[in-house]
């Protein structure tokens, strides 16, 4: 019996949550959904009306959005020490949601070729400023909160790794070193192997 049901697709942001779940080392059930069919079926729309993954059900709680799921799970399982103590969570929340907001928007707009000179209307201002701020965030230690690995590293690290993979984020030394440290975590390796095994095989 498990208390966590994980709704995902191996070719989605669900990979972030898979890594977080592997870091927790708690039992969970996986439900793999397909784009355009089961992801838009009434049964799943009752979980997430957006018809998107990832999502989790933990007992009576339903949580969507990868960053929110990471933060929720860290709080739900405090004995795993994946969040700093409450009085030291400023940087933890700051950089996790900076990655979920400005970083993702800036990198997505770059991928789509979107550019605007109205930077005051954009939550991230400019791509250059966003990337510089992200690089600065990694200057205080091996992890985003200093010496402690947290759920924020799962989310921030995923954004950085994907950004460099798809050439929407500059391959700066600080980003490459950070991503390399995170790849060495056993939970990251397990999550990658699980999702890669479940992904469609290339013909």
ZITATA-V882664 format. One record per backbone hydrogen bond with DSSP energy under -1.0 kcal/mol. NH is the residue of the N-H (numbers start at 1). CO is the residue of the C=O. E is the energy in kcal/mol with one decimal. If there is no record, write none. Layout:
<<NH;CO;E> <NH;CO;E>>
This chain:
<<5;57;-2.5> <6;29;-3.5> <7;55;-2.9> <8;31;-2.4> <15;12;-1.8> <16;13;-1.7> <18;14;-2.6> <19;15;-2.0> <20;16;-2.0> <21;17;-2.9> <22;18;-2.3> <23;19;-2.1> <24;20;-1.8> <25;21;-1.4> <29;4;-2.8> <31;6;-3.4> <33;8;-3.1> <37;34;-1.2> <39;34;-2.2> <40;37;-1.4> <45;41;-2.5> <46;42;-1.3> <47;44;-1.4> <48;44;-2.8> <51;48;-2.5> <55;7;-1.6> <56;63;-2.5> <57;5;-2.3> <58;61;-3.0> <59;3;-1.9> <61;58;-2.6> <63;56;-2.4> <69;65;-2.5> <70;66;-2.4> <71;67;-2.4> <72;68;-2.7> <73;69;-2.8> <74;70;-2.0> <75;71;-1.6> <76;72;-2.6> <77;73;-1.6> <80;77;-2.0> <81;78;-1.9> <88;85;-2.8> <89;86;-1.2> <93;89;-2.7> <94;90;-2.7> <95;91;-2.7> <96;92;-1.7> <97;93;-2.2> <98;94;-1.4> <99;95;-1.9> <100;96;-1.6> <101;97;-1.5> <103;98;-2.5> <104;99;-1.4> <105;101;-2.4> <106;102;-2.8> <107;103;-2.7> <108;104;-2.5> <109;105;-2.6> <110;106;-1.9> <111;107;-2.2> <112;108;-2.0> <113;110;-1.1> <114;109;-2.7> <119;117;-1.1> <121;118;-1.8> <125;122;-1.2> <126;124;-1.5> <130;126;-2.0> <131;127;-2.5> <132;128;-2.1> <133;129;-2.2> <134;130;-2.1> <135;131;-2.3> <136;132;-2.2> <137;133;-1.8> <138;135;-1.1> <139;136;-1.9> <143;146;-2.3> <146;143;-1.9> <151;82;-3.2> <153;150;-1.1> <154;150;-1.0> <155;151;-1.8> <156;152;-3.2> <157;153;-2.3> <158;154;-1.4> <159;155;-2.1> <160;156;-2.4> <161;157;-2.7> <162;158;-2.6> <163;159;-2.4> <164;160;-2.3> <165;161;-2.2> <166;162;-2.5> <168;163;-2.5> <169;163;-1.6> <172;170;-1.8> <176;172;-2.5> <177;173;-2.6> <178;174;-1.8> <179;175;-2.7> <180;176;-2.1> <181;177;-2.0> <182;178;-2.0> <183;179;-2.1> <185;182;-1.6> <189;185;-2.0> <190;186;-2.6> <191;187;-2.6> <192;188;-2.2> <193;189;-2.3> <194;190;-2.6> <195;191;-2.5> <196;192;-2.5> <197;193;-2.0> <198;194;-1.3> <199;195;-1.1>>
